[in-house]
Amino acid sequence: MSFCTFIAAGCELPEKEHPEYETFFEIDTKKGTIYDGDRDDDFALLNFEEVNDYTDLQFGVVLEWNYCTIGRAQQIIEYIKAALGDCEVVQLWTVWLMDYYEYDERPRYKTREITLAELSAEDIQEISEADVWSDDKVRPTYYCLSVRR
């Protein structure tokens, strides 16, 4: 099992494949850092069939990237803005992929709702870096940022 960041909406969401160039990737175990070149377009948005396990919205794409940068977050904001042209709300989630039967209790939910005008790169970064096991290590916390037109 692992954490997953995805975008959900009531309208279809287009996929975005990883760019064709070779990604530079460096891990410094002494510093505990990862570096992939920080290219703004170095991420993918791929169909997320399990979206209905987490939200009532019917369409979803999983965000695949090594980490958030301001440039990548700005592109996600533009993606959300385009989706809000076709639907009323878009949600950005970070969850732990799991089967509920593995745990005695349901996950906690931390939700926040904002308008598109309020959405910032820092909001995207905060959700993408949320620690789903930060509270008590017994059950996960799911984070949802709802963005309205």
VENDA-V925681 format. One record per residue. D_FIRST is the distance of its C-alpha to the first C-alpha in Angstrom with 1 decimal. Layout:
D_FIRST / D_FIRST
//
This chain:
0.0 / 3.8 / 7.2 / 9.5 / 13.3 / 15.4 / 19.0 / 20.3 / 24.0 / 26.5 / 27.9 / 26.6 / 24.8 / 25.7 / 23.3 / 23.9 / 23.2 / 22.8 / 26.4 / 28.2 / 29.0 / 27.5 / 25.1 / 26.2 / 23.4 / 24.1 / 22.1 / 24.3 / 22.7 / 25.8 / 25.6 / 21.8 / 22.2 / 21.1 / 23.7 / 23.7 / 27.2 / 26.5 / 27.7 / 27.6 / 26.6 / 23.8 / 21.0 / 20.1 / 19.6 / 18.3 / 18.4 / 15.5 / 16.2 / 13.9 / 15.9 / 17.8 / 14.8 / 15.3 / 18.9 / 22.3 / 22.8 / 22.7 / 21.9 / 19.0 / 18.1 / 15.0 / 16.2 / 15.5 / 17.2 / 17.2 / 18.5 / 21.0 / 24.7 / 27.6 / 28.5 / 25.1 / 25.0 / 28.6 / 27.6 / 24.8 / 27.6 / 29.9 / 27.3 / 26.9 / 30.7 / 31.2 / 29.0 / 30.9 / 34.0 / 32.8 / 31.1 / 31.6 / 28.2 / 25.1 / 21.9 / 19.6 / 16.2 / 13.4 / 10.6 / 7.2 / 5.6 / 6.0 / 9.1 / 11.8 / 13.3 / 11.0 / 12.9 / 16.7 / 17.0 / 15.9 / 14.5 / 17.3 / 18.5 / 20.3 / 22.3 / 25.2 / 27.6 / 29.8 / 32.1 / 31.8 / 34.7 / 32.8 / 29.6 / 29.4 / 27.4 / 26.5 / 24.9 / 22.6 / 21.8 / 21.3 / 18.7 / 16.8 / 16.9 / 16.2 / 14.2 / 12.1 / 12.5 / 16.2 / 18.1 / 17.7 / 14.3 / 14.6 / 13.3 / 11.8 / 14.4 / 14.3 / 16.9 / 19.2 / 22.3 / 24.7 / 27.4 / 30.6 / 33.6
//
